[in-house]
């Protein structure tokens, strides 16, 4: 691979959140082990402008387009302007917390030389349930038939990308890797009195996007069949029959459907040190910084 070509393109639709965007970029710069191997592509409305940026160790490109585009259209525009072999969908309201997160991503990708894999990080809100910030190769996106429909206004894009991989797991082909120790703290949350920080959707937009997701089920089944054929080199009629019989995408989200790949550092620490670090990591994964504070308060009382 040419050194001038990034390995990973991070797509960031953004509008009117200069402070949040800058915070994300600075956290990315502080935590990426090989910044020259990534690029950030901003999808920006023509009547808006990203903030002046400091010198960053990776390239930041801006793709302008007409206002009023859907999130599906914004991601597609940023993808068309990107050059990386892998694509990561991202938001501008994120703080990257894990140093060397990109090493974990590379480790996950290397498990699958055909590059037909979905990798996702820990957003601290939805975590392993949904690939909120998915990472896919261009090869994989081609087999899927694209990132997602431009009709998706804001929601169900991640669901749409994850669903074919959940279907594959249903027939015993696990091609999803979750990285619990690659923490991308998603700041779009509300505080629940019992659950802590939780993600809250806009019900009006979700009401429009949910039927679009349901209507695209046949499209996702076809994508799963294409993935299966590329992975196995043939089509097993029994597996195809199972895929074609699926009628509930959310019922596929069962434990064990994805590979959970932990940081080697966490695995290496023995005894008490390892137990403490694992506990701290678990608290952070469940509730972010607030989870650590609550755990400290519980220990002190």
Secondary structure, DSSP 8 states (H G I E B T S, - for coil): --TTS-SEEEEEE--S-HHHHHHHHHHHHHH-TTGGGEEEEEEEETT---------SSEEEEEEE-TT--HHHHHHHHHHH---SEEEEE-SSEEE--TTHHHHHHHHHHT-TT---EEEEE-SSSGGGS-TTEEEEHHHHHHHTSS--TT--SSSHHHHHHHHHHHHHHTT---EEEEEEEEEEE---EEETTTEEE----HHHHHHHHHHHHHTHHHHHHHHHHHHHHHHSS--HHHHHHHHH---SGGG--TTSSEE---HHHHH--HHHHHHHHHHHHHHHHHHHHHHHHHHHHHH-
